[in-house]
Structure formats: structure tokens, C-alpha cells
Amino acid sequence: MKKREQQKYRNENGNILLLILVLGAVVAGVVMLYPRFMTTKVEEPEKEVMLGANFETPAVEIKITGDGYEPAVVTIKKGARVTWVNTDKEPHSLSSVENFGSNRIDIEVDEILEAEDSLEIPFEQTGTFKYEDKDDTDKYQGVIVVE
């Protein structure tokens, strides 16, 4: 009887060992194949073509803050674009003082920039262009020099 118990014990251990090996193989297979099933195909976005855009033309950003224009004086190359961004909570006017008309820039009438608004102007002619916030000319004066 002892031999049968030993043989039964060996069979049970063999079955357990076989079960462990089978489970290990299944887990290994899942781990190896998991990345293949979990990848998603990413579609390429449509290519957008912008005609007439000159991406080599530099752009300069001037922030309108509670303390004034930052930076207040900017020197740029002819053809560059300047963007004013009102980062203040209050609205500010952008009024031309000198030479904007000669640059064919139509902001002789005040442009009001509310909070978070922006205004972009390309400078196509050389010269010195002065601007201000006419409601607070002490703090808000700026100059753009176009070379």
C-alpha cells in the first residue's frame, strides 16, 4: 500500500507540475502577444496647405500688461509680423502716434484689445513706428523700428 500512496503522490505532483507549466506557457504567450492586440492605428492628419503664407518671416509678440508694453521697444526686419497680446484684465487701446499711415496700416482709429485679445500687423516698410494706449500714455508707449 505504501507503493501505491507514493505512486499516487508522484502522479498528483506530476499533475500539479504539468498544470504550472501549462499556466506559465499561457501567461508567457499572453505577455508576448499583448502589445500586438493593444496597438491602435493612428491615422495621419490631413496635410494643410496655406497658400501665400511665409513661414520664414519672423514674428514678434508684445504683451500688454498692467505695467505697460513688454517689450516697449522692438527692432525687427522688414516683413516681420508683430502681435500685440493683451494679458491684462483691463481693455487697452492701441493707437498709432507716428508713421503707421505710411506703412499702410489702418489703425489710425483706435483698436481696443479686450483681455486675452490679440492684434497682428505685418510691417512691410522700414521706419520707426510709435504707438500708445491713449487712455494711459504715461505707462503705455511703444516703438517699433523696422530695418
C-alpha positions, 0 to 999 in steps of 0.5 A, spaced: 500 500 500 505 504 501 507 503 493 501 505 491 500 512 496 507 514 493 505 512 486 499 516 487 503 522 490 508 522 484 502 522 479 498 528 483 505 532 483 506 530 476 499 533 475 500 539 479 507 540 475 504 539 468 498 544 470 504 550 472 507 549 466 501 549 462 499 556 466 506 559 465 506 557 457 499 561 457 501 567 461 508 567 457 504 567 450 499 572 453 505 577 455 508 576 448 502 577 444 499 583 448 502 589 445 500 586 438 492 586 440 493 593 444 496 597 438 491 602 435 492 605 428 493 612 428 491 615 422 495 621 419 492 628 419 490 631 413 496 635 410 494 643 410 496 647 405 496 655 406 497 658 400 501 665 400 503 664 407 511 665 409 513 661 414 520 664 414 518 671 416 519 672 423 514 674 428 514 678 434 509 678 440 508 684 445 504 683 451 500 688 454 500 688 461 498 692 467 505 695 467 505 697 460 508 694 453 513 688 454 517 689 450 516 697 449 521 697 444 522 692 438 527 692 432 525 687 427 526 686 419 522 688 414 516 683 413 516 681 420 509 680 423 508 683 430 502 681 435 500 685 440 497 680 446 493 683 451 494 679 458 491 684 462 484 684 465 483 691 463 481 693 455 487 697 452 487 701 446 492 701 441 493 707 437 498 709 432 502 716 434 507 716 428 508 713 421 503 707 421 499 711 415 505 710 411 506 703 412 499 702 410 496 700 416 489 702 418 489 703 425 489 710 425 482 709 429 483 706 435 483 698 436 481 696 443 484 689 445 479 686 450 483 681 455 486 675 452 485 679 445 490 679 440 492 684 434 497 682 428 500 687 423 505 685 418 510 691 417 512 691 410 516 698 410 522 700 414 521 706 419 520 707 426 513 706 428 510 709 435 504 707 438 500 708 445 494 706 449 491 713 449 487 712 455 494 711 459 500 714 455 504 715 461 505 707 462 503 705 455 508 707 449 511 703 444 516 703 438 517 699 433 523 700 428 523 696 422 530 695 418 
